[in-house]
């Protein structure tokens, strides 16, 4: 199906593309001027979106979006059973709970981006899986932490990975982290108001390739790239800065450097998209934030940063019932992501207990000595 | 209709029952038909076992309704939950397997079936199949593989998993006996096929004692490279 996209012409998506722009009031600077099949991904709710928008409390995106969605489905018969007579405005009450509850965190430092998460998947009181993976690699230089419903996170990460790979094949370079975050946010937008729950932080390293040019400047950059790949950076970047309405009078050099490096963006299914240097998501995040706010600085070494991340997850698992078991740590640098082997926090609890006992023993000895001294003096 | 107030009158006092007004019961498209499924993966084998009781509420519809379904020569799926959705889901999986066979001229591997099932389940994210699936089989290297799912398609590969009504009782026991968890200083011997089968039988006998929806008989499917071997063992019928 991906090869089909690349080889064939896709005129039928042109109309849908412009209609989308009008419906949601996007301005003319659309990040995908290529008119490639931006909507040509299979989303699971073709029939669902056919229903009236009032019933489900969401804005209906495009008239013929449902056609597009069902075109890409491998088994078209699957989309037909969704035309069910849902009489009331709320969705069908589920007889089972979804998996929720977690602690994930990510922060930037001089060595790149560090992401850490616990591994417990709980399902309203039962630990459904003590060894789940909450940090999913998307491509060699992008990793996403997941929080919310595990099925939603896993599937949407897969869809995002597919779309990023298609982008890479079509445009010859990787999409930046900001672009990936925007793409994910736009893909989740039709489901705003439904019970879909995805809260992800995308941690990636941009640039570091032959040209450090970014894609969110607009259509001009793309055309130029397509026509003359061997062109020097200066001229295209100059014109790009004119196309942008930026007030900064940055030099060309600074421009090509400033977008290369670590990047950390938080994306949520309710529409939030935030860029930052430190994020923690999940039920255990308040506990993790307290450790991170104290320990995270730009100048940390990799070992120090790993220690801080691990400590934050460990404290959060101690206090939060829905986080626990093991901790995963991923490090993203210019060479890609590397994974530290999964560590069971059970050992850490025992070590902590021993340290606690030793401290208490020392305090007791100290108090005894003090008493002895006092009695001597009297 | 009557309703009970949970925080009535302080600790130790009886709950207050009083009439709150007419309560509307919506039609629920789901029913819970009970049943337990279990899968264990070994070095070169996989076992999928399920009980055969089909119940609803206080009644038993059938004592001979096994929940393991053979998909290919190397893969068996166990589905428990709502029986209607189990039947439809297995029909859809069979159809997709045939389509794959016809277009690619080979059978789907266990990993591929698991990935496909994940997307099938997520395709109904807002009106899910109320089925707890566990796939057991051999992967392309001939090693045992178990994939466990939640009703909306989140899955991962495990060594052992219990699903269904008695899953909360069986999973800790499997963690201890197969995963050697929560024990200190034990020698971790690899699981042999005969020991695994014996363990599965013992585990289901225990489940039938404590879970009302599990019982009648136990159907075990043992998947090896020679093929799929089925055994039936009687359980408590009460």
Interface residues (C-beta under 8 A of the other chain):
Chain A: X44 X45 X48 X73 X75 X78 X79 X81 X82 X84 X88 X91 X92 X93 X94 X95 X96 X98 X99 X123 X126 X128 X129 X131 X132 X133 X149 X150 X151 X152 X153 X154 X155 X194 X195 X196
Chain B: X26 X28 X29 X30 X32 X92 X95 X96 X99 X118 X119 X120 X121 X122 X123 X124 X125 X126 X127 X128 X130 X148 X150 X151 X152 X153 X154 X155 X156 X168
